[in-house]
Amino acid sequence: MKRIGYIMETLSSVIVSPRSGRAFYEALGEFAETPQMGTYENPAESQKIKLIYPFYQYGEYTKYDPEHTDYYLPGSSIKGALLQGERSGKRLLVDDISVPRDCIVLRHLWKIQYLTEVKKEIFDVFFDHIGVEMLKTKAELQGTLYLEDDAEFTDLLKKANEKTKRKMGQMAGYVRELIETRQNKTVLEKLTAVKNNLQVLMERDDVILIGGYKGLLHSILLDHSEVERKGAIFIDNETLQPHGFVKIRTYKEK
């Protein structure tokens, strides 16, 4: 198998949490002081944090202590994003990536809510007592993967990007439908920005989706017959894009 070095840059924040559902609870004394939230958060909101969902961490921690925590991005998450559920017949191995602490931020989740109730629709923090650790936008990580000698990484990335574009097309179509029926000015502005940002991303050939909180339309490819689309729309409040967009390029390792 051949070894390939790559650079992954986050275009929107990436949320990857352990499957075990590990969390830190204020009520159990697992964080004593009000944690520091991301730069674009309302400082008043951080006073309400009662529960924190962590990013993947090496080791076991009994307290929320990001300054002394070792973070990593699982290779399985990157492998899944590249294969997109396909079994290509080619072996692909992906190493975990060590994540510098300054690439991890604690933020609220933001969601466009009450889409089926026009008079109640709002873009706001989703559960203001919950904080989520995430990989911040414009973070750049260096990783390594291994691919069979007769396979090309460019082909693998191309196929993953094509599926990602189809998912973006699903979401963009749904957002356009929502725009036509919105009455709340703020929600309309946010949805319009999301639509425009998706259009820009769909022009790129090096973008894939990774992590969670992407919503149904970015998680799977739906058939045209599937009309039930009333899923969550979680939005990165900094970039006004769904979570999980990254771009990937290879480089020659020394």
PATI-277431 format. One record per residue (C-alpha): x, y negated, z negated; residue in three letters. Coordinates in steps of 0.02 Angstrom, whole numbers. Layout:
+--------+--------+--------+------+
:     xx :     yy :     zz : type :
+--------+--------+--------+------+
:      X :      Y :      Z :  ala :
...
+--------+--------+--------+------+
***
This chain:
+--------+--------+--------+------+
:     xx :     yy :     zz : type :
+--------+--------+--------+------+
:      0 :      0 :      0 :  met :
:     59 :   -176 :     34 :  lys :
:     68 :   -311 :    -97 :  arg :
:    -16 :   -478 :    -59 :  ile :
:      1 :   -638 :   -160 :  gly :
:   -144 :   -761 :   -156 :  tyr :
:   -197 :   -928 :   -226 :  ile :
:   -375 :   -951 :   -286 :  met :
:   -441 :  -1128 :   -310 :  glu :
:   -609 :  -1160 :   -392 :  thr :
:   -726 :  -1274 :   -294 :  leu :
:   -858 :  -1268 :   -431 :  ser :
:   -848 :  -1201 :   -608 :  ser :
:   -838 :  -1012 :   -626 :  val :
:   -928 :   -918 :   -765 :  ile :
:   -863 :   -744 :   -807 :  val :
:   -917 :   -672 :   -975 :  ser :
:   -878 :   -501 :  -1050 :  pro :
:  -1014 :   -371 :  -1020 :  arg :
:  -1015 :   -329 :  -1204 :  ser :
:  -1110 :   -491 :  -1234 :  gly :
:   -979 :   -552 :  -1357 :  arg :
:  -1027 :   -720 :  -1432 :  ala :
:   -975 :   -835 :  -1574 :  phe :
:  -1108 :   -893 :  -1696 :  tyr :
:  -1105 :  -1050 :  -1802 :  glu :
:  -1220 :   -966 :  -1929 :  ala :
:  -1088 :   -832 :  -1959 :  leu :
:   -951 :   -960 :  -1983 :  gly :
:   -863 :   -910 :  -1822 :  glu :
:   -832 :  -1092 :  -1779 :  phe :
:   -824 :  -1216 :  -1919 :  ala :
:   -815 :  -1382 :  -1826 :  glu :
:   -917 :  -1449 :  -1682 :  thr :
:   -826 :  -1384 :  -1527 :  pro :
:   -762 :  -1504 :  -1395 :  gln :
:   -872 :  -1501 :  -1241 :  met :
:   -827 :  -1538 :  -1059 :  gly :
:   -791 :  -1716 :  -1008 :  thr :
:   -956 :  -1750 :   -920 :  tyr :
:  -1066 :  -1690 :  -1063 :  glu :
:  -1168 :  -1803 :  -1174 :  asn :
:  -1070 :  -1805 :  -1339 :  pro :
:  -1233 :  -1799 :  -1436 :  ala :
:  -1276 :  -1631 :  -1359 :  glu :
:  -1120 :  -1547 :  -1428 :  ser :
:  -1182 :  -1579 :  -1604 :  gln :
:  -1318 :  -1449 :  -1572 :  lys :
:  -1205 :  -1305 :  -1520 :  ile :
:  -1249 :  -1149 :  -1621 :  lys :
:  -1188 :  -1012 :  -1504 :  leu :
:  -1039 :   -996 :  -1386 :  ile :
:  -1018 :   -869 :  -1247 :  tyr :
:   -831 :   -845 :  -1211 :  pro :
:   -735 :   -819 :  -1049 :  phe :
:   -640 :   -654 :  -1036 :  tyr :
:   -506 :   -642 :  -1170 :  gln :
:   -361 :   -527 :  -1206 :  tyr :
:   -377 :   -459 :  -1382 :  gly :
:   -511 :   -474 :  -1515 :  glu :
:   -548 :   -640 :  -1599 :  tyr :
:   -654 :   -666 :  -1754 :  thr :
:   -659 :   -856 :  -1735 :  lys :
:   -686 :   -975 :  -1590 :  tyr :
:   -509 :  -1040 :  -1567 :  asp :
:   -475 :  -1087 :  -1384 :  pro :
:   -305 :  -1164 :  -1423 :  glu :
:   -238 :   -994 :  -1474 :  his :
:   -335 :   -880 :  -1357 :  thr :
:   -266 :   -783 :  -1208 :  asp :
:   -388 :   -791 :  -1062 :  tyr :
:   -394 :   -689 :   -903 :  tyr :
:   -498 :   -665 :   -747 :  leu :
:   -533 :   -480 :   -718 :  pro :
:   -467 :   -408 :   -556 :  gly :
:   -632 :   -313 :   -541 :  ser :
:   -725 :   -479 :   -524 :  ser :
:   -614 :   -532 :   -379 :  ile :
:   -623 :   -361 :   -298 :  lys :
:   -812 :   -363 :   -306 :  gly :
:   -818 :   -536 :   -229 :  ala :
:   -706 :   -481 :    -85 :  leu :
:   -793 :   -316 :    -49 :  leu :
:   -970 :   -387 :    -71 :  gln :
:  -1038 :   -214 :   -110 :  gly :
:   -963 :   -134 :     45 :  glu :
:   -862 :     26 :     47 :  arg :
:   -743 :    -13 :    188 :  ser :
:   -646 :    149 :    173 :  gly :
:   -490 :     48 :    135 :  lys :
:   -417 :     49 :    -40 :  arg :
:   -408 :   -119 :   -126 :  leu :
:   -328 :   -145 :   -295 :  leu :
:   -331 :   -315 :   -381 :  val :
:   -231 :   -363 :   -535 :  asp :
:   -307 :   -466 :   -675 :  asp :
:   -256 :   -649 :   -673 :  ile :
:   -191 :   -734 :   -829 :  ser :
:   -285 :   -899 :   -849 :  val :
:   -200 :  -1048 :   -932 :  pro :
:   -297 :  -1116 :  -1081 :  arg :
:   -311 :  -1288 :  -1002 :  asp :
:   -410 :  -1213 :   -858 :  cys :
:   -550 :  -1159 :   -976 :  ile :
:   -683 :  -1284 :  -1031 :  val :
:   -836 :  -1269 :  -1142 :  leu :
:   -994 :  -1336 :  -1064 :  arg :
:  -1182 :  -1324 :  -1064 :  his :
:  -1277 :  -1239 :   -926 :  leu :
:  -1379 :  -1357 :   -818 :  trp :
:  -1534 :  -1298 :   -729 :  lys :
:  -1670 :  -1367 :   -617 :  ile :
:  -1823 :  -1313 :   -715 :  gln :
:  -2013 :  -1299 :   -696 :  tyr :
:  -2006 :  -1292 :   -507 :  leu :
:  -2179 :  -1217 :   -498 :  thr :
:  -2253 :  -1359 :   -603 :  glu :
:  -2220 :  -1516 :   -503 :  val :
:  -2266 :  -1639 :   -641 :  lys :
:  -2147 :  -1554 :   -764 :  lys :
:  -1997 :  -1525 :   -651 :  glu :
:  -1832 :  -1582 :   -724 :  ile :
:  -1644 :  -1563 :   -706 :  phe :
:  -1576 :  -1542 :   -881 :  asp :
:  -1468 :  -1443 :  -1001 :  val :
:  -1529 :  -1264 :  -1017 :  phe :
:  -1534 :  -1220 :  -1203 :  phe :
:  -1438 :  -1364 :  -1280 :  asp :
:  -1382 :  -1259 :  -1429 :  his :
:  -1280 :  -1143 :  -1316 :  ile :
:  -1105 :  -1177 :  -1251 :  gly :
:  -1023 :  -1073 :  -1114 :  val :
:   -837 :  -1060 :  -1080 :  glu :
:   -800 :  -1073 :   -895 :  met :
:   -658 :  -1093 :   -773 :  leu :
:   -659 :  -1277 :   -727 :  lys :
:   -670 :  -1352 :   -554 :  thr :
:   -504 :  -1378 :   -460 :  lys :
:   -416 :  -1246 :   -563 :  ala :
:   -283 :  -1156 :   -462 :  glu :
:   -238 :   -977 :   -505 :  leu :
:   -107 :   -862 :   -431 :  gln :
:   -146 :   -678 :   -411 :  gly :
:    -90 :   -515 :   -332 :  thr :
:   -186 :   -380 :   -241 :  leu :
:   -139 :   -219 :   -150 :  tyr :
:   -211 :   -163 :     16 :  leu :
:   -178 :    -12 :    126 :  glu :
:    -42 :    -40 :    254 :  asp :
:   -158 :    -28 :    405 :  asp :
:   -284 :   -153 :    335 :  ala :
:   -275 :   -342 :    351 :  glu :
:   -322 :   -462 :    212 :  phe :
:   -381 :   -590 :    340 :  thr :
:   -513 :   -466 :    399 :  asp :
:   -568 :   -431 :    221 :  leu :
:   -584 :   -616 :    182 :  leu :
:   -676 :   -650 :    344 :  lys :
:   -810 :   -520 :    305 :  lys :
:   -829 :   -584 :    126 :  ala :
:   -843 :   -762 :    190 :  asn :
:   -975 :   -714 :    318 :  glu :
:  -1084 :   -636 :    182 :  lys :
:  -1055 :   -786 :     70 :  thr :
:  -1114 :   -901 :    210 :  lys :
:  -1273 :   -798 :    229 :  arg :
:  -1306 :   -817 :     44 :  lys :
:  -1274 :  -1003 :     54 :  met :
:  -1395 :  -1010 :    199 :  gly :
:  -1528 :   -927 :     92 :  gln :
:  -1505 :  -1052 :    -46 :  met :
:  -1497 :  -1202 :     72 :  ala :
:  -1660 :  -1147 :    154 :  gly :
:  -1745 :  -1131 :    -15 :  tyr :
:  -1679 :  -1300 :    -71 :  val :
:  -1746 :  -1381 :     88 :  arg :
:  -1917 :  -1307 :     50 :  glu :
:  -1911 :  -1377 :   -127 :  leu :
:  -1859 :  -1550 :    -67 :  ile :
:  -2018 :  -1563 :     35 :  glu :
:  -2128 :  -1546 :   -120 :  thr :
:  -2031 :  -1637 :   -257 :  arg :
:  -2101 :  -1788 :   -348 :  gln :
:  -1968 :  -1815 :   -480 :  asn :
:  -1839 :  -1936 :   -408 :  lys :
:  -1692 :  -1865 :   -507 :  thr :
:  -1732 :  -1686 :   -458 :  val :
:  -1751 :  -1739 :   -276 :  leu :
:  -1581 :  -1825 :   -280 :  glu :
:  -1497 :  -1674 :   -358 :  lys :
:  -1575 :  -1552 :   -236 :  leu :
:  -1526 :  -1662 :    -88 :  thr :
:  -1346 :  -1667 :   -151 :  ala :
:  -1345 :  -1478 :   -173 :  val :
:  -1410 :  -1454 :      4 :  lys :
:  -1278 :  -1570 :     77 :  asn :
:  -1139 :  -1487 :    -22 :  asn :
:  -1193 :  -1315 :     37 :  leu :
:  -1190 :  -1374 :    216 :  gln :
:  -1009 :  -1430 :    194 :  val :
:   -958 :  -1266 :    114 :  leu :
:  -1039 :  -1165 :    253 :  met :
:   -916 :  -1243 :    374 :  glu :
:   -768 :  -1165 :    283 :  arg :
:   -694 :   -994 :    321 :  asp :
:   -600 :   -966 :    158 :  asp :
:   -740 :   -977 :     29 :  val :
:   -816 :   -836 :    -73 :  ile :
:   -925 :   -825 :   -228 :  leu :
:   -868 :   -755 :   -394 :  ile :
:   -940 :   -738 :   -569 :  gly :
:  -1116 :   -760 :   -637 :  gly :
:  -1255 :   -889 :   -654 :  tyr :
:  -1270 :   -905 :   -465 :  lys :
:  -1455 :   -864 :   -455 :  gly :
:  -1540 :   -727 :   -355 :  leu :
:  -1514 :   -811 :   -186 :  leu :
:  -1326 :   -816 :   -208 :  his :
:  -1312 :   -644 :   -287 :  ser :
:  -1392 :   -534 :   -154 :  ile :
:  -1444 :   -544 :     28 :  leu :
:  -1632 :   -540 :     43 :  leu :
:  -1734 :   -473 :    188 :  asp :
:  -1844 :   -597 :    280 :  his :
:  -1995 :   -505 :    211 :  ser :
:  -1946 :   -547 :     32 :  glu :
:  -2042 :   -706 :     -6 :  val :
:  -2025 :   -708 :   -195 :  glu :
:  -1891 :   -838 :   -223 :  arg :
:  -1939 :   -916 :   -387 :  lys :
:  -1771 :   -887 :   -469 :  gly :
:  -1662 :   -993 :   -580 :  ala :
:  -1562 :  -1133 :   -500 :  ile :
:  -1412 :  -1162 :   -611 :  phe :
:  -1307 :  -1307 :   -550 :  ile :
:  -1131 :  -1363 :   -591 :  asp :
:  -1170 :  -1539 :   -653 :  asn :
:   -998 :  -1602 :   -601 :  glu :
:   -996 :  -1546 :   -419 :  thr :
:  -1184 :  -1524 :   -391 :  leu :
:  -1155 :  -1351 :   -320 :  gln :
:  -1203 :  -1179 :   -384 :  pro :
:  -1071 :  -1100 :   -496 :  his :
:   -939 :   -982 :   -428 :  gly :
:   -871 :  -1056 :   -267 :  phe :
:   -686 :  -1024 :   -240 :  val :
:   -569 :  -1036 :    -92 :  lys :
:   -430 :   -911 :    -63 :  ile :
:   -268 :   -918 :     34 :  arg :
:   -119 :   -803 :     39 :  thr :
:     63 :   -849 :     12 :  tyr :
:    230 :   -761 :     26 :  lys :
:    293 :   -700 :   -141 :  glu :
:    478 :   -720 :   -177 :  lys :
+--------+--------+--------+------+
***
